[in-house]
Amino acid sequence: MQDTLDNVLGAEEPHGTFHDARLRHVAIDYEEATCAVECELCVGDPDATSEQGRERTRAGRLVFSGLLFWSCEPPAQPSTRPSGALWMTSEGPLREAPTEAGRNLARSVPSEASAWYLYFSDQNAFAYVAAVGVRFEWV
């Protein structure tokens, strides 16, 4: 199991991180038991001299295989329509989720699977995912 989703990014973008990522698209294929999550990730060098170098982003896709579940909480204010991509400000192993719901879900995940929580600040809501495999690809 990966400790953070950043560990699946590989070496191509050494400063890449899911912190402050923008979730653009989720596609679930229940027949194939896959979930593809497309995000715009920050890949800028925090020590770059220019703002453009520090704020550079790149699109990528997390692909979960052997999907056990993908679950999203409703937004804290459901009457507010999202404007653009969702802003992910936190992620981590599901067993360390800051919510009771996430920790309860973590207890049901088999040992051969990995599970994470994702937190979206603009919705004040969590998503939870568990799968046997995960890979990342730049798009």
N, C-alpha and C positions, 0 to 999 in steps of 0.2 A: 504494500500500500504506500502511495505517495503521501508525504506529510503535508504538502501544499500543491495546489495545481500549478504553481510556477515551476515546479520541478519537471513537468512534462513538456515545457517549452523548448528544450534543447538549447544548443549553443549558437544557433544562427543569429539570434538577437540577444546578446548577453545581458542587456538591461530590460528585457521584456518582463512584464508583470501583469497579473490580473487585477491588481489594485487600481481602482479608478477605470476599469474597463467599461465599455459600453456594450450591453447585450443587444444585438440587432435582430436575431432570429433563432428560434428553436424549432427543430423538426424531429418528431418522434415517429419511428416506424415500429409498431408493435409486432408485426409479423417477423421482422428481422431482429427485434429486440435491440434497437439502436436509438441513440439520441444524439443529434448533432446540434451544437450550440455555437453560433457565430458571434464573435465579439470584435470590437475595435480595441486593441490593447496599446498601452503606452510602452514604447520601446526606446524612448529617448535616453540619452546619456545624462544623468543628473549633474555631471560635472562639465557638460558642454558649455562653451562660451556664449553661444547664441540661444535665444529662447526657442527658435525653431529646432535646434539640436536637442534641447531638453524636452520639448513637448511632442516630438515625433510619434506618430501612431501607425499601426499596421493591422490589417484584418487577419483574423485567424479563426480556426474552427477546432473545437474540442469534439471528439467523437467517442461516445461511450458505447461499448459493445457488451453484450450479455446484460442488457439493461434490466435492473430489478425494479427501479421506480424513478420517476421524476415527479416531484410534487411542488407546487407553488402555493404559498399562502395568499389569501386575498390582500390587496393593498390596504393600508391603514385607513385611507380615505377613498373608498371605491368610487365616489362621484367625480374624482379628479382623473381626467383622461391623460394618459402618458403623452408627453410631447417628445417624440423621438425615441432613441434607444434608451434602455434602462441603465442606470448608473450603478455598477457593482463596486461597492467600497470595502467589502470584506468577504473572505472565503476561508475555508479551513476544513479539517477533518470533521465529519459529522459527529463523532464521539466528543468533540470539543465545542459543539454548537452552543451558542448562548441562550438557546431556547429549550424548554422542557420537551416540546414536540420533536425537535431535532435529536436530542439525546435519547428519547424513547425509540425513535426510528432506528438509531444507530445500534441498539441492542438486538434488532431483528436482522441485521446484515450478516450473512455468512462470512466466515473467515477468509474465503478465497476472493471476496469482493472488496471493492473500495467504495467509500461514500464520503460526500462533501456537503457542506452547506454553502450557500451563496446569499449575500445580503445586498439588497438594492435600496439605497438611501432615498431615492426620489419616490419610491413606493412605500418605504418603511415596511418591507416585507422580505421574507426568506423563501428560498427555493432549496429543495433537498434532492440529491441524486445519489443513486447507488448502482454500480455496474461491476461486472467481472473485469473488464478491460477499459482502458482509456488511452487515447493517443491525441496528438495535436498536429495540425498542419496549417501552414501559412497559406492564405488565399489571395 
